Amino acid sequence: MTSPNPSLNTQQGDAYANQFPNPAQTGNVADTTQTAPPNGNGPNTAQSESSNEDLYNTTSAAQTQVSNDSQGLPQVAEIAPPPTHGSNFQGESPDGVIIAVPTPETAQPLPANGLPAPAPILFDANLPANPVLYFHANSAGGTNLRVAAANPGGGWARVEQFCAYLATYWLTNGASSGGLWFATLSAAAQQVAVHTLIAWGSAGGLAAQQNHARQQLGGQTIASHQVQQTACQDGYTQGTRIWFGSNQHAQAAVVLANGRYCVYDPNTGNTQEMSGSQFAQYVQRAGANAFVIG
């Protein structure tokens, strides 16, 4: 499998191919056949209705035979019906850029190998705060990408959610108390988010996410017990930005003017305010073991 997107370099693409299985090998496409008459519209009615020899004689439920003066029937591949999940929605972001296109399965018939043609990244409608990235092998030997609320089926395989990216983005773009949803990102930022997740898949998962946060915040990694101790002692000053995560989830926090913490959870898209000691307990309950302070 080649790189999921032409914009990715070959090294990333090869690593990504090793990270995820090729759905083309999972047997998701129907492999059945059916018979059809030469004109594709049923038996040849040009023969006399009184000639029983010219009528089709059904010999079994799985085979059809024609009379001696008729030609044999060709075998044609039966194309599996397109998935019914997902969306064909095509809309525009506030800046007028198309952010969703028809799915490859419904935009055109599947080719002979049962895989969709190469297509732009698909963003489903009505996405949750923290959607999931999926990939699907395409007929050109590459991969198509799709952002959805849940697995759309039909051969799409999960990559990851966007919580680590959203947590860093929130911190570096104002850390609004109004929170942040994936769908509120600009079309360009959504594209960057997708390719960032792909790069993380080939660069070490949580370690790559923590490194990304450190680079974006210009911060440093701090041990969990140190963060909790400092928070309990109200040792962080106003404006301190904190990215924290685990192998399951990533979140963010910023210290307010009153010394309290505004904590952002990408899963809900919302924030909540708490004291320093409450924040220390919060990160402990979350199982966070990776921190960046900036």
C-alpha positions in Angstrom: 0.0 0.0 0.0 1.4 3.4 -1.0 1.2 6.6 1.0 -2.4 7.6 1.8 -2.0 10.9 0.2 0.3 12.2 -2.6 1.4 15.1 -0.4 3.0 12.6 2.1 6.6 11.6 1.4 7.5 8.1 0.5 9.1 7.3 3.9 5.9 8.3 5.7 3.8 6.3 3.3 5.9 3.1 3.7 5.7 3.4 7.4 2.0 4.0 7.3 1.5 0.9 5.2 3.3 -1.1 7.8 1.2 0.4 10.6 -2.2 -0.5 9.2 -3.5 -3.6 7.3 -4.6 -3.4 3.7 -8.4 -3.7 3.7 -8.0 -5.2 0.2 -6.8 -8.4 1.9 -9.8 -8.7 4.3 -12.3 -10.1 1.8 -14.9 -7.4 2.2 -15.9 -7.4 -1.4 -18.5 -9.9 -2.7 -17.1 -12.6 -4.9 -20.2 -14.0 -6.5 -21.4 -14.5 -10.0 -24.7 -14.6 -11.8 -25.9 -15.5 -15.3 -27.5 -13.1 -17.7 -28.8 -13.4 -21.3 -26.8 -11.7 -24.1 -29.0 -8.6 -24.0 -29.0 -8.4 -20.2 -32.8 -8.1 -20.2 -34.1 -11.6 -19.7 -34.7 -14.6 -22.1 -34.7 -14.1 -25.9 -38.3 -13.6 -26.8 -37.7 -13.6 -30.6 -38.2 -17.4 -30.7 -41.7 -18.9 -31.1 -43.6 -19.2 -27.9 -44.8 -22.7 -29.1 -41.3 -24.1 -29.4 -40.5 -25.6 -26.1 -37.0 -26.4 -27.3 -36.3 -22.6 -27.6 -37.3 -21.8 -24.1 -34.9 -21.5 -21.3 -34.9 -24.7 -19.3 -34.1 -24.1 -15.6 -32.1 -27.1 -14.5 -31.2 -25.9 -11.1 -31.4 -22.8 -8.9 -27.8 -21.9 -9.7 -27.6 -22.6 -13.5 -29.5 -21.6 -16.7 -29.3 -23.4 -20.0 -30.4 -22.2 -23.5 -31.6 -24.3 -26.5 -29.2 -25.8 -29.0 -29.7 -23.0 -31.5 -28.9 -20.2 -29.0 -25.5 -19.0 -27.9 -24.1 -19.7 -24.4 -24.8 -17.1 -21.8 -21.8 -15.0 -20.6 -20.9 -14.9 -16.9 -20.9 -11.5 -15.4 -19.5 -10.4 -12.0 -22.0 -9.3 -9.4 -20.9 -6.0 -7.9 -21.6 -5.7 -4.2 -24.0 -2.9 -3.3 -22.4 0.3 -1.9 -22.4 0.8 1.8 -25.5 2.5 3.2 -23.7 4.1 6.1 -22.0 7.5 6.0 -23.1 10.4 4.0 -23.1 11.8 0.5 -23.3 15.3 1.9 -21.4 18.0 0.1 -21.3 21.3 1.8 -19.1 24.4 2.4 -17.2 25.6 5.3 -17.7 29.2 6.5 -14.9 30.3 4.2 -16.6 28.8 1.2 -14.3 25.8 0.8 -15.9 22.4 0.0 -15.3 20.2 3.0 -17.2 17.1 2.0 -17.5 15.3 -1.3 -19.5 12.3 -2.5 -18.1 9.0 -1.2 -16.1 7.0 -3.8 -18.5 4.1 -3.5 -21.6 6.1 -4.4 -20.0 8.6 -6.8 -19.1 5.9 -9.3 -19.4 2.1 -9.8 -16.7 0.0 -8.1 -14.0 -1.2 -10.6 -13.4 -4.9 -11.2 -11.2 -5.4 -8.2 -14.0 -4.2 -5.9 -12.0 -1.2 -4.5 -13.1 2.5 -4.8 -11.2 4.9 -7.1 -8.8 7.4 -5.6 -10.7 10.3 -4.0 -10.1 13.4 -1.9 -10.4 13.2 1.9 -14.0 12.7 2.8 -15.5 14.6 5.8 -18.9 13.2 6.8 -21.6 15.5 7.9 -22.7 16.0 11.5 -19.3 15.1 13.0 -18.9 14.9 16.8 -16.4 17.0 18.7 -13.7 14.4 18.3 -14.3 12.2 15.2 -12.3 9.3 13.9 -10.1 9.0 10.9 -10.5 5.9 8.7 -8.7 4.6 5.6 -9.6 2.3 2.7 -7.4 0.8 0.0 -8.2 2.2 -3.4 -8.0 0.7 -6.9 -4.8 2.6 -7.7 -2.9 0.8 -4.9 -3.1 3.8 -2.5 -5.5 4.7 0.2 -8.6 6.9 0.6 -9.2 8.7 3.9 -12.4 9.5 5.6 -13.4 11.4 8.8 -16.5 10.0 10.4 -18.4 9.7 13.7 -18.2 5.9 13.7 -17.0 3.1 11.5 -18.8 3.4 8.2 -18.3 -0.3 7.3 -17.6 -1.4 3.8 -13.9 -2.0 4.3 -13.0 1.2 6.1 -10.4 0.7 8.9 -9.8 2.8 11.9 -6.7 5.0 12.2 -7.2 7.2 15.3 -9.2 10.1 16.9 -8.1 13.7 16.8 -7.9 14.5 20.6 -4.1 15.0 20.7 -4.2 17.4 17.7 -7.2 19.3 19.0 -5.7 19.7 22.5 -2.5 21.3 21.0 -4.6 23.4 18.6 -6.8 24.7 21.4 -3.7 25.8 23.4 -2.1 27.5 20.5 -5.2 29.3 19.2 -6.4 31.3 22.2 -7.5 28.5 24.6 -11.1 29.7 24.5 -13.4 28.8 27.4 -15.9 28.0 24.6 -13.9 24.9 23.8 -13.3 23.5 20.3 -14.9 21.0 17.9 -13.2 19.4 15.0 -16.0 20.7 12.7 -15.2 24.3 13.7 -11.7 24.1 12.3 -11.1 25.7 8.9 -11.0 23.4 5.9 -7.3 23.9 5.7 -6.8 23.0 9.4 -8.9 19.9 9.0 -6.6 18.7 6.1 -3.5 19.4 8.3 -5.1 17.5 11.2 -5.7 14.4 9.0 -2.1 14.3 7.7 -0.7 15.0 11.2 -2.5 11.9 12.4 -1.1 9.8 9.6 2.4 11.0 10.4 2.0 10.1 14.1 1.0 6.6 13.1 4.4 6.1 11.6 6.4 8.1 14.2 5.6 6.5 17.5 2.0 7.3 18.6 1.9 9.0 22.0 5.6 10.0 21.9 5.0 11.7 18.5 2.0 13.5 19.9 3.9 14.7 22.9 6.7 15.9 20.7 4.3 17.8 18.4 2.8 19.6 21.5 6.3 20.5 22.7 7.3 21.9 19.4 4.0 23.9 19.0 4.1 25.2 22.6 7.8 25.8 22.7 7.6 24.0 26.0 9.2 21.1 27.9 8.1 17.6 29.0 7.5 17.3 32.8 6.9 14.2 34.9 3.4 13.5 36.1 4.1 13.7 39.8 5.9 17.1 39.3 2.9 18.5 37.5 0.5 17.3 40.2 2.6 18.7 43.0 3.1 22.1 41.4 -0.6 22.4 40.7 -1.5 21.5 44.3 0.8 24.2 45.5 -0.6 26.8 43.0 2.9 27.0 41.5 1.8 27.6 37.9 1.4 31.2 36.9 -1.3 32.9 34.8 -1.1 31.8 31.1 0.7 28.6 31.7 -0.4 26.1 29.1 -0.5 22.3 29.9 -0.9 19.5 27.3 -1.4 16.1 28.9 -2.3 12.7 27.6 -2.0 8.9 27.7 -2.3 6.1 25.1 -6.1 6.5 25.2 -6.8 10.2 25.3 -5.2 13.7 25.3 -6.5 17.0 26.9 -5.3 20.5 27.7 -5.4 23.2 30.3 -4.5 26.8 30.8 -4.0 28.7 34.1 -6.4 31.7 34.4 -5.8 35.1 36.0 -7.5 34.0 39.2 -5.2 31.0 39.5 -7.8 28.4 38.5 -7.5 26.0 35.6 -9.6 26.0 32.4 -9.5 22.4 31.2 -10.4 21.4 27.7 -11.6 17.9 26.8 -11.7 17.2 23.0 -14.2 14.3 23.5 -16.9 16.8 24.6 -15.5 19.9 22.9 -16.1 21.8 26.1 -14.1 23.2 29.0 -14.5 23.3 32.8 -12.9 25.4 35.5 -11.3 24.0 38.6 -8.7 24.7 41.3 -5.1 23.6 41.2 -5.7 20.7 43.6 -8.7 19.6 41.7 -6.7 19.7 38.5 -4.0 17.5 40.1 -6.7 14.9 41.0 -8.3 15.3 37.5 -5.1 14.4 35.6 -4.5 11.5 38.0 -8.0 10.1 37.3 -7.4 10.5 33.6 -4.3 8.3 33.8 -2.2 11.0 32.1 1.4 10.0 31.8 2.7 12.5 29.2 2.9 16.2 29.9 4.1 19.3 28.1 4.3 22.7 29.9 4.6 25.8 27.8 
